Amino acid sequence: MIQRVHRRLLPSALGLIIGVATLGPTAVAARPAASLVPVTVNLRVMEFNIEYGGTVVSFDSIVRAVQAADADVVGVEEGQGNVPRLAAALGYPYFNVRLQVISRLPLIDPPHGDGVYLYVEVAPGRVVALANVHLPPGPYSPNLVIRGAKRATILEIERRVRVPAVEPATTALTGQVARGVPAVLLGDFNTPSRLDWTPETVGLRDQIHYPVNWPVSRFVEDAGFVDSYREAHPDPSASQGLTWPSGRPRPPGAWNPGPHAPADRIDFIYTAGDIGTLGSDLVGESGGPDVTVAVDPWGTDHRAVVSELMVTGGVPPTLVAVGTRLLEAGQDQTLTFHAPGGPEQHVVVFPAADPTYPVGDESVSGEADGTVIVPTDGWEPGTYVVQLMDGTSVLSRTRFWIEAPGDGPHVSTSRRAYHVGQAIRVRWWNAPGARWDWIGVYRRGADPNIDAYLTWFYTRSSIRGSGTLDADSEGPWPLTAGRYSVFLLADDGYRVLARHPFVVR
């Protein structure tokens, strides 16, 4: 069991700091950093594309798949707002909607991670950095090979479309490895591995017309990462490990892969740093090729991968992190910190609009790791800043947002009416901050669950932000004269979070 410091932030009268709270009798003293020794643990990590929120076949089958895999940490693709639901159904206490990760172990979303990666705390004060990626689905290169595309064409597409998409996470994690924190990079890469398309495997599957040094896998491996499934199963002819498409049922009215879809291994768990692979399994339907953990009926068009890893956690940098980026006033906020253990350390929270008006302060003097519980009763809606300080020096800073109870998400445009071709400025606030929340424009009166969007962009998982609809947005431009609505939609799906009308003249 991971012991942590539990305490409540001292609220200050009239917003002024009036003193420093002391630990109560049930608090657990934190160990100083100098006493921490390397701890090696076994960690089961799962990569799982659950297909349209896991509801195409049966959400229960998604839950049973994670249970059968006995995964400690799961990177979810196509969560579509169901990451909290999946965590609740499994009884997993930790989840992160920005990176679509659920976990039995504490998750820390560090401010310096910028939403690219998070930490999994595998032992007190010891972490693994984890990034979860979902690379662009098209153009899908194995389809192009079947249609006769030349190798040079395929390589150019991959270098242009997918290598830039995986580069930020790969680079960020290599930085963590360089400072002694092991890393896991997992996800649906929507591209094969160079370890599978070799001279020896040409003709093994219909689409393998020639060997391909697939650029994404080469880029990730050149950065120092190891493909855990292929490390456990080094012969790509004996263990193909095909993850797409699976042999799930084909529900009426659902999208289904075509009968000649080129099967391949496109879901990966890569590791770097002080991590060893003990084993790796394919999770899928009974009788599926190389499936060793079977669940029926299988609930998604991807098979999942689960790798058992032997991990020696690293020491994170100095940080303070929030448990929830958006919460209603009156809910408790959890602040996690890792600090040098200085004698004048304290955690301060104040409104971003007025840094001279703190709402609380708590001493964490001499402590290396712990949590502070922040009650937010009576707090005004808005942005709040958290600072971990040593005396007057700021060691780490992050922020979170408070909304009024029941307020919910909002979206608006800067004007009610625009001229044809005029850029449309969109603002949103109190968004869930899920990885693929997005802004879409529809004809007035349209239902996003039925009708087609016109132009759109992602919110970059922001709680509060703004963006512009113009010629650089996805979709046709300019909008013709007419009546429209801009929608804030949840996590790459079509659940409407908020809407706002506007006119183009």
C-alpha positions in Angstrom: 0.0 0.0 0.0 1.3 3.4 -0.9 1.3 5.7 2.1 0.7 9.4 1.5 0.5 12.5 3.6 -3.2 13.5 4.0 -4.0 16.9 5.3 -6.5 19.7 4.6 -5.4 23.1 3.3 -6.1 25.8 5.9 -8.8 28.2 4.6 -8.0 31.8 5.4 -10.4 34.3 6.9 -11.6 36.8 4.3 -9.1 35.3 1.9 -6.1 36.3 3.9 -3.5 33.9 5.3 -4.0 33.8 9.0 -1.6 31.0 10.0 -0.2 27.6 9.2 -2.1 24.4 9.9 -0.5 21.6 11.8 -0.8 17.9 11.0 -3.7 16.2 12.8 -3.2 13.0 14.8 -4.1 10.7 11.9 -1.6 12.2 9.4 1.1 10.0 8.0 4.6 11.5 8.0 6.3 11.5 4.6 9.7 10.0 4.1 12.4 12.5 3.1 13.9 12.1 -0.4 17.2 10.9 1.0 15.6 7.8 2.5 14.0 6.6 -0.7 15.7 3.7 -2.3 15.1 2.2 -5.8 12.1 -0.2 -5.8 11.4 -2.7 -8.5 7.8 -3.8 -9.1 5.9 -5.8 -11.7 3.5 -3.6 -13.6 0.8 -4.9 -16.1 0.2 -2.2 -18.8 -2.6 -2.6 -21.4 -3.2 -0.8 -24.7 -6.9 -0.9 -25.6 -8.8 0.7 -28.4 -12.4 0.2 -27.2 -14.1 1.5 -30.4 -16.6 4.3 -30.2 -16.7 4.4 -26.4 -16.9 0.6 -26.0 -20.6 0.5 -26.8 -20.6 -1.1 -30.3 -21.0 -4.7 -29.0 -21.3 -4.5 -25.2 -19.7 -2.2 -22.7 -19.6 -5.1 -20.2 -17.3 -7.0 -22.6 -14.8 -4.1 -22.4 -14.9 -4.2 -18.6 -14.4 -8.0 -18.7 -11.5 -7.7 -21.1 -9.6 -5.4 -18.7 -10.4 -7.7 -15.8 -9.2 -10.8 -17.7 -6.0 -9.0 -18.6 -5.5 -8.1 -14.9 -4.1 -4.7 -16.0 -2.8 -2.2 -13.5 -2.7 0.7 -16.0 -4.8 0.9 -19.2 -4.2 3.4 -22.1 -7.7 3.8 -23.7 -8.3 4.8 -27.3 -11.7 6.0 -28.6 -12.9 6.6 -25.1 -15.5 9.1 -26.3 -16.3 10.3 -22.7 -16.5 6.8 -21.2 -13.1 6.8 -19.5 -14.7 7.7 -16.1 -17.4 5.1 -16.6 -14.9 2.4 -17.4 -12.8 3.2 -14.3 -15.9 3.1 -12.1 -17.1 -0.2 -13.5 -13.7 -1.7 -12.8 -13.4 -0.1 -9.4 -10.1 1.6 -10.4 -9.6 4.7 -8.2 -7.6 6.7 -10.7 -8.3 8.0 -14.2 -7.2 10.9 -16.4 -9.5 12.1 -19.2 -6.8 14.3 -20.8 -4.6 11.3 -21.6 -7.4 8.6 -21.5 -5.7 6.5 -18.9 -7.2 4.4 -16.0 -5.2 2.9 -13.2 -5.1 1.0 -10.0 -2.1 3.1 -9.0 -2.0 6.9 -8.4 -1.7 9.0 -11.5 0.1 12.4 -11.4 -0.6 14.9 -14.2 2.6 17.1 -13.9 2.4 20.7 -14.9 5.6 20.3 -17.0 4.0 17.4 -18.9 1.7 19.8 -20.8 -0.8 17.0 -21.2 1.7 15.0 -23.3 2.5 12.5 -20.5 1.7 11.7 -16.9 3.3 9.8 -14.1 2.2 6.5 -12.6 3.4 6.2 -9.0 4.6 2.7 -8.7 6.0 3.2 -5.2 6.1 6.1 -2.7 8.0 8.9 -4.5 8.8 6.6 -7.5 7.2 7.0 -10.9 7.0 5.9 -14.5 6.3 8.4 -17.2 3.5 7.3 -19.6 2.2 8.8 -22.8 -0.8 7.5 -24.7 -1.0 8.3 -28.4 -3.6 7.8 -31.1 -2.0 8.6 -34.5 -4.0 9.7 -37.6 -6.0 6.8 -39.1 -5.7 7.8 -42.7 -4.4 7.3 -45.3 -3.9 3.7 -44.0 -0.7 2.6 -45.7 -1.4 -1.2 -45.8 -4.5 -0.5 -47.9 -2.3 1.5 -50.3 0.2 -1.3 -50.6 -2.6 -3.7 -51.6 -3.7 -1.2 -54.2 -0.2 -1.2 -55.7 1.5 1.8 -54.1 5.3 1.9 -54.3 7.4 1.7 -51.2 8.7 5.3 -51.7 5.1 6.6 -51.7 4.3 4.8 -48.5 7.4 6.0 -46.7 6.7 9.6 -47.7 3.1 9.4 -46.3 4.3 8.0 -43.0 7.0 10.6 -42.6 4.6 13.4 -43.4 1.5 12.2 -41.5 2.5 10.0 -38.6 6.1 10.7 -37.6 5.2 14.3 -36.7 2.2 13.1 -34.6 4.3 10.7 -32.5 7.3 13.0 -32.1 6.1 15.2 -29.2 5.4 12.2 -26.9 8.5 10.4 -27.9 10.7 13.4 -27.4 9.1 14.3 -24.0 9.6 10.7 -22.7 13.2 10.5 -23.8 13.8 13.6 -21.7 12.3 11.8 -18.7 14.5 8.7 -19.4 17.5 11.0 -19.5 16.8 12.2 -16.0 16.3 8.6 -14.7 12.5 8.2 -15.0 11.6 5.1 -17.0 8.9 5.5 -19.7 6.1 3.8 -21.5 4.8 4.9 -24.9 1.6 3.1 -25.9 -1.3 3.6 -28.2 -3.0 2.9 -31.5 -0.4 3.9 -34.0 -2.4 3.1 -37.1 0.8 1.9 -38.8 2.7 -1.4 -38.8 6.1 -2.1 -37.3 9.3 -2.4 -39.3 10.0 -5.6 -37.2 7.0 -7.2 -38.9 7.6 -6.3 -42.5 10.9 -8.0 -43.2 12.4 -9.9 -46.1 11.4 -13.1 -44.2 7.7 -12.1 -43.8 7.1 -11.0 -47.4 4.0 -12.9 -48.5 3.0 -13.9 -44.9 0.0 -11.6 -45.3 -1.6 -10.4 -48.5 -0.4 -6.8 -48.0 3.3 -7.6 -47.3 4.5 -7.2 -50.9 7.9 -6.0 -49.9 9.9 -5.2 -46.7 9.2 -1.8 -45.2 11.3 0.1 -42.7 8.2 1.7 -41.3 9.2 5.2 -40.2 7.2 5.5 -37.0 8.6 2.3 -35.5 12.1 3.3 -36.7 11.7 6.8 -35.1 10.5 5.4 -31.8 13.2 2.7 -31.6 15.9 5.1 -32.6 14.9 7.2 -29.6 15.7 4.2 -27.4 12.3 2.5 -27.0 11.7 -1.3 -27.2 8.6 -2.9 -28.6 7.5 -5.0 -25.6 5.3 -7.5 -27.6 8.1 -8.2 -30.1 10.6 -8.4 -27.3 8.5 -11.2 -25.8 7.7 -12.7 -29.2 10.8 -12.0 -31.4 9.7 -14.1 -34.4 7.1 -12.2 -36.4 6.3 -15.3 -38.5 5.5 -17.4 -35.5 3.7 -14.7 -33.5 2.2 -12.1 -35.8 0.3 -10.4 -32.9 -2.4 -9.0 -35.2 -4.4 -6.3 -33.4 -6.7 -5.0 -36.2 -9.2 -6.0 -37.3 -10.5 -8.3 -34.6 -13.2 -11.0 -35.1 -15.8 -9.2 -33.0 -19.5 -9.6 -33.8 -20.8 -7.4 -36.6 -23.8 -5.6 -35.1 -26.4 -4.4 -37.6 -26.1 -0.7 -38.3 -22.5 -0.5 -37.0 -19.4 0.3 -39.0 -17.5 -2.9 -39.7 -14.1 -3.5 -41.3 -14.4 -4.9 -44.9 -14.0 -8.6 -45.5 -10.5 -8.0 -47.1 -9.2 -5.5 -44.5 -5.5 -6.0 -44.3 -4.8 -7.4 -40.8 -1.8 -6.1 -39.0 -0.2 -5.2 -35.7 -0.8 -1.5 -35.1 -1.3 -1.3 -31.3 1.9 -1.1 -29.3 3.4 -0.8 -25.9 7.0 0.6 -26.1 9.3 0.9 -23.1 12.5 2.8 -22.4 14.8 3.2 -19.4 14.9 0.9 -16.4 12.1 -1.5 -17.6 12.3 -5.1 -18.6 9.6 -7.1 -20.4 8.5 -10.3 -18.6 5.8 -11.2 -21.1 3.2 -9.8 -23.5 -0.2 -11.2 -24.4 -2.8 -10.5 -27.0 -6.3 -10.0 -25.6 -9.2 -10.7 -27.9 -11.9 -13.2 -29.1 -11.6 -16.9 -28.6 -9.8 -18.5 -31.5 -8.3 -15.2 -32.7 -4.8 -15.5 -34.0 -2.2 -15.5 -31.2 -4.9 -14.5 -28.6 -3.9 -15.9 -25.2 -6.4 -14.0 -23.1 -9.9 -14.6 -24.5 -13.2 -12.7 -23.8 -16.5 -13.4 -25.6 -18.2 -11.7 -27.1 -15.3 -9.5 -28.0 -16.4 -5.9 -27.8 -14.2 -3.9 -30.2 -12.6 -3.9 -33.7 -9.1 -3.9 -32.1 -7.5 -6.7 -30.1 -5.7 -5.4 -27.0 -2.1 -5.8 -25.9 -1.1 -6.3 -22.2 2.6 -6.4 -21.3 4.0 -7.5 -17.9 6.9 -5.2 -17.1 9.5 -5.2 -14.4 9.9 -1.5 -13.5 12.3 0.4 -11.3 10.6 3.7 -10.7 12.5 7.0 -11.0 12.3 10.1 -8.8 10.1 12.8 -10.4 11.3 16.4 -10.6 9.9 18.9 -8.1 6.3 19.4 -8.8 2.8 20.2 -7.5 -0.1 18.7 -9.5 -3.9 18.8 -9.2 -6.1 15.7 -9.0 -8.9 17.3 -11.0 -8.4 20.2 -13.5 -12.1 21.2 -13.3 -14.4 20.8 -10.3 -17.6 22.3 -8.9 -17.3 24.8 -6.0 -17.7 22.8 -2.8 -15.8 19.7 -4.0 -12.4 18.8 -2.5 -9.3 19.3 -4.7 -6.3 17.0 -4.1 -2.8 18.5 -4.6 0.1 16.1 -5.0 3.6 17.3 -4.5 7.2 16.1 -4.8 9.7 18.5 -3.2 13.3 18.8 -2.0 12.2 18.7 1.6 13.2 22.3 2.5 12.4 23.8 5.9 10.2 26.6 4.6 8.1 24.6 2.0 4.4 25.4 1.7 1.6 25.2 -0.8 -0.4 28.3 -1.6 -3.7 28.6 -3.6 -5.0 31.9 -5.0 -7.3 33.2 -7.7 -5.5 33.8 -11.0 -7.2 37.2 -11.2 -5.7 38.3 -7.9 -2.4 36.7 -6.8 -2.3 39.0 -3.8 -5.5 37.4 -2.4 -4.7 33.8 -1.4 -7.4 31.5 -0.3 -5.2 29.1 1.7 -1.7 28.1 2.7 -0.3 24.9 4.1 3.1 24.1 5.4 4.8 21.0 4.0 8.1 21.7 5.7 10.7 19.0 5.4 8.5 16.7 3.4 9.5 15.1 0.1 6.2 13.6 -1.1 2.5 13.9 -0.1 -0.9 15.2 -0.8 -2.9 18.2 0.5 -6.7 18.1 0.4 -8.3 21.5 -0.5 -11.9 22.2 0.4 -13.4 24.7 -2.1 -16.6 25.6 -0.2 -17.7 29.1 -1.1 -15.1 29.7 -3.8 -16.0 31.9 -6.7 -16.0 30.3 -10.2 -12.8 30.9 -12.1 -9.2 30.0 -12.5 -7.0 29.2 -9.5 -3.2 28.9 -9.3 -1.4 26.5 -7.0 2.2 27.2 -6.0 4.7 25.0 -4.2 7.1 27.3 -2.5 10.2 27.3 -0.4 10.0 30.6 1.5 9.3 33.2 -1.2 10.8 31.1 -4.0 8.3 29.3 -6.4 9.3 25.7 -6.9 6.4 24.6 -9.1 3.2 26.1 -10.3 0.0 24.7 -11.9 -3.7 25.8 -12.2 -7.2 24.4 -12.0 -10.7 25.7 -12.6 -13.8 26.1 -10.4 -17.3 26.1 -11.9 -20.6 27.0 -10.1 -22.5 23.8 -9.1 -24.6 22.6 -12.1 -23.1 25.3 -14.4 -21.6 22.9 -17.0 -19.8 23.7 -20.3 -20.3 26.8 -22.4 -19.4 27.8 -26.0 -19.9 31.2 -27.7 -18.7 33.1 -30.8 -17.2 36.6 -30.7 -20.1 38.0 -32.8 -23.7 37.0 -33.6 -23.2 37.7 -37.3 -20.2 37.4 -39.7 -19.6 38.2 -43.4 -18.9 35.4 -45.8 -15.2 34.5 -45.5 -14.8 36.4 -42.2 -12.9 34.4 -39.5 -15.1 33.2 -36.6 -13.6 33.4 -33.2 -14.9 30.7 -30.8 -14.5 30.7 -27.0 -15.3 27.8 -24.6 -15.2 27.3 -20.8 -16.0 24.7 -18.2 -15.2 22.0 -20.8 -14.3 18.5 -19.5 -10.8 18.7 -20.9 -10.9 15.3 -22.5 -8.2 14.5 -25.0 -10.4 14.8 -28.1 -13.1 17.4 -27.2 -13.8 19.4 -30.3 -15.6 22.4 -31.8 -17.9 21.7 -34.8 -20.1 23.9 -37.0 -23.4 22.6 -38.2 -26.4 24.1 -40.0 -28.9 25.6 -37.5 -31.2 22.9 -36.2 -28.9 20.0 -37.1 -28.4 17.0 -34.8 -24.7 16.1 -34.6 -25.7 12.4 -34.0 -27.4 12.4 -37.4 -26.2 15.3 -39.6 -22.7 16.1 -40.9 -20.5 18.8 -39.5 -19.1 21.5 -41.8 -15.8 22.7 -40.3 -14.1 21.9 -37.0 -11.0 21.8 -34.8 -9.9 20.2 -31.5 -9.9 22.1 -28.2 -6.5 20.6 -27.3 -8.0 19.2 -24.1 -8.3 22.7 -22.6 -10.9 23.5 -19.9 -11.1 27.1 -21.0 -9.8 28.4 -24.3 -10.5 29.9 -27.7 -9.8 29.2 -31.4 -10.6 30.4 -34.8 -12.6 28.9 -37.6 -11.1 29.9 -40.9 -9.4 28.6 -44.0 -7.0 26.7 -41.8 -9.7 24.7 -40.1 -10.7 21.2 -41.1 -13.6 21.2 -43.6 -15.0 23.5 -46.4 -14.3 27.2 -46.2 -15.8 29.8 -46.5 -19.2 29.1 -45.0 -21.9 30.3 -47.3 -24.6 32.7 -46.1 -27.0 31.1 -43.7 -27.8 30.2 -40.1 -25.4 28.0 -38.1 -24.6 26.7 -34.7 -21.2 26.1 -33.2 -21.1 23.0 -30.9 -18.7 22.0 -28.2 -18.7 18.1 -28.5 -17.2 15.5 -26.2 -14.1 13.4 -26.9 -14.2 12.7 -30.6 -17.9 11.7 -30.3 -21.2 13.5 -31.0 -22.4 14.1 -27.4 -23.3 17.8 -27.3 -21.8 19.7 -24.3 -22.9 23.2 -25.4 -24.0 25.1 -28.5 -24.3 28.7 -29.7 -26.1 30.2 -32.7 -24.6 32.6 -35.3 -25.3 33.9 -38.8 -23.2 34.3 -41.9 -24.4 37.0 -44.3 
